[in-house]
Amino acid sequence: MAEAATFEQFKLNRQLLDAVKEAGFVIPTDIQQKAIPVILGGQEVIGIAQTGTGKTAAYLLPVLMKIKYAQGDDPRAVILVPTKELTLQIGEHAAQLAKYTDLRILCLYGGVGIKPQIEAIKKGVDILITTPGRFMELYLQKELATKLIKTLVIDEADRMMDMGFLNQIRKIMDVLPRKRQNLLFSATFSEKVEKLSADFLEFPVKIEVTPQSTPARQVEQVLYHVPNLKTKINFIEYLLQDREEFNRVMIFTRTKSNADAVSKYIDRKELGPVRVVHSNKSQNTRINAVNEFKEGGLRVLVTTDVTARGIDVTKVSHVINFDVPILYEDYVHRIGRTGRAFQEGKAITLVTKAEEYHIEKIEKLIREKITEKKLPAEIEIAKTSFEEAQAMARDVDQRKRRDDPDFKGAFHDKKYLRDKE
């Protein structure tokens, strides 16, 4: 198959081409070049592509092209996604690409009142972007007609599986017409995703634009060995002194308490503007913070992995992993927030003794070594508290015991408890 040099070669209609041009897309990305002609040809597709590769437009453009214009009241395509944030993000993307059409695109998700969504459905809809739970809730209330749905897209399939949506997806498939085109997109092709694809795709074309779990080529990755949390905080302060280079920064933490603590510290040191996003924040607060970050009103967004796949911002200068993720695929998704749309980006990971285990696993997953650098001399090395040293030693023990049932444990060995720094 000849690779397209421009979007014109996909034989999209003028309305879509005008919207693509206005959105600033010039050269189709790898996944777009490979997936769009196949989807337009009516084949089923498994698309393995990480965030930041243009995969959303790779399925949206052919779906919009196939549906073309508003017709009747009932939906003809459904895009399933795992979270509210992604529903809204993809809805925004779809609205941008459908700008010069009369297509009606509706986002459905839980956590908000169902009545306004029912009223919106009754006004007529062509494309639904929805979480599985809210889709089934509306269907069971007989508020959602499925008989005209001819296209099903499952996006972020690996995340869907991690979040336990398999049974809901199966129920949705049971209520859709049998004759339909199925498209599955995922950042990784795990065993669960493979099983899902085997269950509902017929003779799919598998399109993999980068090796599984390979970080975006434009992202420079470095890590620093840091003795404790307080030194991590000192390091963040040191990095954020450089306002010119660190101009739009995402900081990822493993816990909500760490996210809050880092955000408050940055605010107190006047290194922001900064906002924090995690699952304890209301939906509106999260959306407003993300939009403010997108528009350049925020310098720093501190977040847990709730938004690792839910933000599409093209000019994130740096991703800082304050904590190393313990779901290793989340590392790829986190650093995929930078280096998007042909921009260069940098990912910095801060690693304690207890987190070294996870780095080894991440490097195995991404099939490359992350460059190690020495801590700059200007950073104040804080003393590790006895409690934190104990917690890290306990964590190391648990990991070793899990890998080796005969491991006796070193928790009481003084070398783990003594502060060496």
LINHU-V528165 format. One record per residue. N is the residue number from 1. RES is the residue in one small letter. SS is DSSP state (H for helix, E for strand, - for the rest). Layout:
# LINHU-V528165
n->N res->RES ss->SS
n->N res->RES ss->SS
This chain:
# LINHU-V528165
n->1 res->m ss->-
n->2 res->a ss->-
n->3 res->e ss->-
n->4 res->a ss->-
n->5 res->a ss->-
n->6 res->t ss->-
n->7 res->f ss->H
n->8 res->e ss->H
n->9 res->q ss->H
n->10 res->f ss->H
n->11 res->k ss->-
n->12 res->l ss->-
n->13 res->n ss->-
n->14 res->r ss->H
n->15 res->q ss->H
n->16 res->l ss->H
n->17 res->l ss->H
n->18 res->d ss->H
n->19 res->a ss->H
n->20 res->v ss->H
n->21 res->k ss->H
n->22 res->e ss->H
n->23 res->a ss->-
n->24 res->g ss->-
n->25 res->f ss->-
n->26 res->v ss->-
n->27 res->i ss->-
n->28 res->p ss->-
n->29 res->t ss->-
n->30 res->d ss->H
n->31 res->i ss->H
n->32 res->q ss->H
n->33 res->q ss->H
n->34 res->k ss->H
n->35 res->a ss->H
n->36 res->i ss->H
n->37 res->p ss->H
n->38 res->v ss->H
n->39 res->i ss->H
n->40 res->l ss->H
n->41 res->g ss->-
n->42 res->g ss->-
n->43 res->q ss->-
n->44 res->e ss->-
n->45 res->v ss->E
n->46 res->i ss->E
n->47 res->g ss->E
n->48 res->i ss->E
n->49 res->a ss->-
n->50 res->q ss->-
n->51 res->t ss->-
n->52 res->g ss->-
n->53 res->t ss->-
n->54 res->g ss->-
n->55 res->k ss->H
n->56 res->t ss->H
n->57 res->a ss->H
n->58 res->a ss->H
n->59 res->y ss->H
n->60 res->l ss->H
n->61 res->l ss->H
n->62 res->p ss->H
n->63 res->v ss->H
n->64 res->l ss->H
n->65 res->m ss->H
n->66 res->k ss->H
n->67 res->i ss->H
n->68 res->k ss->-
n->69 res->y ss->-
n->70 res->a ss->-
n->71 res->q ss->-
n->72 res->g ss->-
n->73 res->d ss->-
n->74 res->d ss->-
n->75 res->p ss->-
n->76 res->r ss->-
n->77 res->a ss->E
n->78 res->v ss->E
n->79 res->i ss->E
n->80 res->l ss->E
n->81 res->v ss->-
n->82 res->p ss->-
n->83 res->t ss->-
n->84 res->k ss->H
n->85 res->e ss->H
n->86 res->l ss->H
n->87 res->t ss->H
n->88 res->l ss->H
n->89 res->q ss->H
n->90 res->i ss->H
n->91 res->g ss->H
n->92 res->e ss->H
n->93 res->h ss->H
n->94 res->a ss->H
n->95 res->a ss->H
n->96 res->q ss->H
n->97 res->l ss->H
n->98 res->a ss->-
n->99 res->k ss->-
n->100 res->y ss->-
n->101 res->t ss->-
n->102 res->d ss->-
n->103 res->l ss->-
n->104 res->r ss->-
n->105 res->i ss->E
n->106 res->l ss->E
n->107 res->c ss->E
n->108 res->l ss->E
n->109 res->y ss->-
n->110 res->g ss->-
n->111 res->g ss->-
n->112 res->v ss->-
n->113 res->g ss->-
n->114 res->i ss->-
n->115 res->k ss->H
n->116 res->p ss->H
n->117 res->q ss->H
n->118 res->i ss->H
n->119 res->e ss->H
n->120 res->a ss->H
n->121 res->i ss->H
n->122 res->k ss->H
n->123 res->k ss->-
n->124 res->g ss->-
n->125 res->v ss->-
n->126 res->d ss->-
n->127 res->i ss->E
n->128 res->l ss->E
n->129 res->i ss->E
n->130 res->t ss->E
n->131 res->t ss->-
n->132 res->p ss->H
n->133 res->g ss->H
n->134 res->r ss->H
n->135 res->f ss->H
n->136 res->m ss->H
n->137 res->e ss->H
n->138 res->l ss->H
n->139 res->y ss->H
n->140 res->l ss->H
n->141 res->q ss->-
n->142 res->k ss->-
n->143 res->e ss->-
n->144 res->l ss->-
n->145 res->a ss->-
n->146 res->t ss->-
n->147 res->k ss->-
n->148 res->l ss->-
n->149 res->i ss->-
n->150 res->k ss->-
n->151 res->t ss->E
n->152 res->l ss->E
n->153 res->v ss->E
n->154 res->i ss->E
n->155 res->d ss->-
n->156 res->e ss->-
n->157 res->a ss->H
n->158 res->d ss->H
n->159 res->r ss->H
n->160 res->m ss->H
n->161 res->m ss->H
n->162 res->d ss->H
n->163 res->m ss->-
n->164 res->g ss->-
n->165 res->f ss->-
n->166 res->l ss->H
n->167 res->n ss->H
n->168 res->q ss->H
n->169 res->i ss->H
n->170 res->r ss->H
n->171 res->k ss->H
n->172 res->i ss->H
n->173 res->m ss->H
n->174 res->d ss->H
n->175 res->v ss->H
n->176 res->l ss->-
n->177 res->p ss->-
n->178 res->r ss->-
n->179 res->k ss->-
n->180 res->r ss->-
n->181 res->q ss->E
n->182 res->n ss->E
n->183 res->l ss->E
n->184 res->l ss->E
n->185 res->f ss->E
n->186 res->s ss->E
n->187 res->a ss->-
n->188 res->t ss->-
n->189 res->f ss->-
n->190 res->s ss->-
n->191 res->e ss->H
n->192 res->k ss->H
n->193 res->v ss->H
n->194 res->e ss->H
n->195 res->k ss->H
n->196 res->l ss->H
n->197 res->s ss->H
n->198 res->a ss->H
n->199 res->d ss->H
n->200 res->f ss->H
n->201 res->l ss->-
n->202 res->e ss->-
n->203 res->f ss->-
n->204 res->p ss->-
n->205 res->v ss->E
n->206 res->k ss->E
n->207 res->i ss->E
n->208 res->e ss->E
n->209 res->v ss->-
n->210 res->t ss->-
n->211 res->p ss->-
n->212 res->q ss->-
n->213 res->s ss->-
n->214 res->t ss->-
n->215 res->p ss->-
n->216 res->a ss->-
n->217 res->r ss->-
n->218 res->q ss->-
n->219 res->v ss->E
n->220 res->e ss->E
n->221 res->q ss->E
n->222 res->v ss->E
n->223 res->l ss->E
n->224 res->y ss->E
n->225 res->h ss->E
n->226 res->v ss->-
n->227 res->p ss->-
n->228 res->n ss->-
n->229 res->l ss->H
n->230 res->k ss->H
n->231 res->t ss->H
n->232 res->k ss->H
n->233 res->i ss->H
n->234 res->n ss->H
n->235 res->f ss->H
n->236 res->i ss->H
n->237 res->e ss->H
n->238 res->y ss->H
n->239 res->l ss->H
n->240 res->l ss->H
n->241 res->q ss->-
n->242 res->d ss->-
n->243 res->r ss->-
n->244 res->e ss->-
n->245 res->e ss->-
n->246 res->f ss->-
n->247 res->n ss->-
n->248 res->r ss->-
n->249 res->v ss->E
n->250 res->m ss->E
n->251 res->i ss->E
n->252 res->f ss->E
n->253 res->t ss->-
n->254 res->r ss->-
n->255 res->t ss->-
n->256 res->k ss->H
n->257 res->s ss->H
n->258 res->n ss->H
n->259 res->a ss->H
n->260 res->d ss->H
n->261 res->a ss->H
n->262 res->v ss->H
n->263 res->s ss->H
n->264 res->k ss->H
n->265 res->y ss->H
n->266 res->i ss->H
n->267 res->d ss->H
n->268 res->r ss->H
n->269 res->k ss->-
n->270 res->e ss->-
n->271 res->l ss->-
n->272 res->g ss->-
n->273 res->p ss->-
n->274 res->v ss->E
n->275 res->r ss->E
n->276 res->v ss->E
n->277 res->v ss->E
n->278 res->h ss->-
n->279 res->s ss->-
n->280 res->n ss->-
n->281 res->k ss->-
n->282 res->s ss->-
n->283 res->q ss->H
n->284 res->n ss->H
n->285 res->t ss->H
n->286 res->r ss->H
n->287 res->i ss->H
n->288 res->n ss->H
n->289 res->a ss->H
n->290 res->v ss->H
n->291 res->n ss->H
n->292 res->e ss->H
n->293 res->f ss->H
n->294 res->k ss->H
n->295 res->e ss->-
n->296 res->g ss->-
n->297 res->g ss->-
n->298 res->l ss->-
n->299 res->r ss->-
n->300 res->v ss->E
n->301 res->l ss->E
n->302 res->v ss->E
n->303 res->t ss->E
n->304 res->t ss->-
n->305 res->d ss->H
n->306 res->v ss->H
n->307 res->t ss->H
n->308 res->a ss->-
n->309 res->r ss->-
n->310 res->g ss->-
n->311 res->i ss->-
n->312 res->d ss->-
n->313 res->v ss->-
n->314 res->t ss->-
n->315 res->k ss->-
n->316 res->v ss->-
n->317 res->s ss->-
n->318 res->h ss->E
n->319 res->v ss->E
n->320 res->i ss->E
n->321 res->n ss->E
n->322 res->f ss->-
n->323 res->d ss->-
n->324 res->v ss->-
n->325 res->p ss->-
n->326 res->i ss->-
n->327 res->l ss->-
n->328 res->y ss->-
n->329 res->e ss->H
n->330 res->d ss->H
n->331 res->y ss->H
n->332 res->v ss->H
n->333 res->h ss->H
n->334 res->r ss->H
n->335 res->i ss->H
n->336 res->g ss->-
n->337 res->r ss->-
n->338 res->t ss->-
n->339 res->g ss->-
n->340 res->r ss->-
n->341 res->a ss->-
n->342 res->f ss->-
n->343 res->q ss->-
n->344 res->e ss->-
n->345 res->g ss->E
n->346 res->k ss->E
n->347 res->a ss->E
n->348 res->i ss->E
n->349 res->t ss->E
n->350 res->l ss->E
n->351 res->v ss->E
n->352 res->t ss->-
n->353 res->k ss->H
n->354 res->a ss->H
n->355 res->e ss->H
n->356 res->e ss->H
n->357 res->y ss->H
n->358 res->h ss->H
n->359 res->i ss->H
n->360 res->e ss->H
n->361 res->k ss->H
n->362 res->i ss->H
n->363 res->e ss->H
n->364 res->k ss->H
n->365 res->l ss->H
n->366 res->i ss->H
n->367 res->r ss->-
n->368 res->e ss->-
n->369 res->k ss->-
n->370 res->i ss->-
n->371 res->t ss->E
n->372 res->e ss->E
n->373 res->k ss->E
n->374 res->k ss->-
n->375 res->l ss->-
n->376 res->p ss->-
n->377 res->a ss->-
n->378 res->e ss->-
n->379 res->i ss->-
n->380 res->e ss->-
n->381 res->i ss->-
n->382 res->a ss->-
n->383 res->k ss->-
n->384 res->t ss->-
n->385 res->s ss->-
n->386 res->f ss->H
n->387 res->e ss->H
n->388 res->e ss->H
n->389 res->a ss->H
n->390 res->q ss->H
n->391 res->a ss->H
n->392 res->m ss->H
n->393 res->a ss->H
n->394 res->r ss->H
n->395 res->d ss->H
n->396 res->v ss->H
n->397 res->d ss->H
n->398 res->q ss->H
n->399 res->r ss->H
n->400 res->k ss->H
n->401 res->r ss->H
n->402 res->r ss->H
n->403 res->d ss->H
n->404 res->d ss->-
n->405 res->p ss->-
n->406 res->d ss->-
n->407 res->f ss->-
n->408 res->k ss->-
n->409 res->g ss->-
n->410 res->a ss->-
n->411 res->f ss->-
n->412 res->h ss->-
n->413 res->d ss->-
n->414 res->k ss->H
n->415 res->k ss->H
n->416 res->y ss->H
n->417 res->l ss->H
n->418 res->r ss->-
n->419 res->d ss->-
n->420 res->k ss->-
n->421 res->e ss->-
